[in-house]
């Protein structure tokens, strides 16, 4: 999965606060080799079968749990930023440091979970890429790809 995402990263919207549910189709041959068939950026999630419907409902619930936790965490950081920026502006008026405030805003607006905003242990999503991490592309794939995959 990490290879497929890395391969198609340029085609995906990389904007904070957005997520995409994708469908990946695989096939097993008679020797139990797994073959990647295709990736769908808009998979059909309306199902008539009760088991597939239940799976789809859980998938969407878990995706929304992650998204809402990230949103609440971001709102907390942005509220603190507004409070801090307001105090700094009142104290310094014409001499406030816009570059410093811009850096503070960018840090507050990142996609990350603060302490206290956790994802339930029953959530079935697994993070395989975190583009907000420092340390280069290999670090951002959270150990899901071997270092030889990053040789240019």
Helices and strands as residue ranges (DSSP letters): H 2-8, G 9-11, E 23-28, E 34-40, H 50-92, G 93-95, H 98-108, H 137-140, G 147-150
